[in-house]
C-alpha cells in the first residue's frame, strides 16, 4: 500500500488562525426515545473512523507537483494509503486513509495555498 509522501511539508498551524487544522471522529450512535422519555442507544458500527483536515501556505512548486503526482497515483479520492496525522492525539500514528477532496489549491507569491482532508478507511 502507498504511503503519503513523508517529505511533503507539514502544515504551519498558527494558534490565531482557526480552520487550519481540524480533527473529527464520526459518532456512530443510534438512539431512540421511548414513549416514557427514556433514551435507548447503541453503536451503529464497531469503530468510529477519524477525519483530519489541514491547510497549507507557502508550498513550493516542487512539493505541489509531488502532491499532484501522489493524487493521480492513488486515483484521487478512490485509493487508500497510509497517512500519519501531523497533530492531535494520533500524531505520527499511521492510519489507512483516503482523500475526501483535493481542496482548493492556488498559487501565491510565497507558494501554493490549499487544503487536504483525509478520512480513515
C-alpha positions, 0 to 999 in steps of 0.5 A: 500500500502507498504511503503519503509522501513523508517529505511533503511539508507539514502544515504551519498551524498558527494558534490565531488562525482557526480552520487550519487544522481540524480533527473529527471522529464520526459518532456512530450512535443510534438512539431512540426515545421511548414513549416514557422519555427514556433514551435507548442507544447503541453503536451503529458500527464497531469503530468510529473512523477519524477525519483530519483536515489541514491547510497549507501556505507557502508550498513550493512548486516542487512539493505541489507537483509531488502532491499532484503526482501522489493524487493521480497515483492513488486515483484521487479520492478512490485509493487508500494509503497510509497517512500519519496525522501531523497533530492531535492525539494520533500524531505520527500514528499511521492510519489507512486513509483516503482523500475526501477532496483535493481542496482548493489549491492556488498559487501565491507569491510565497507558494501554493495555498490549499487544503487536504482532508483525509478520512480513515478507511 
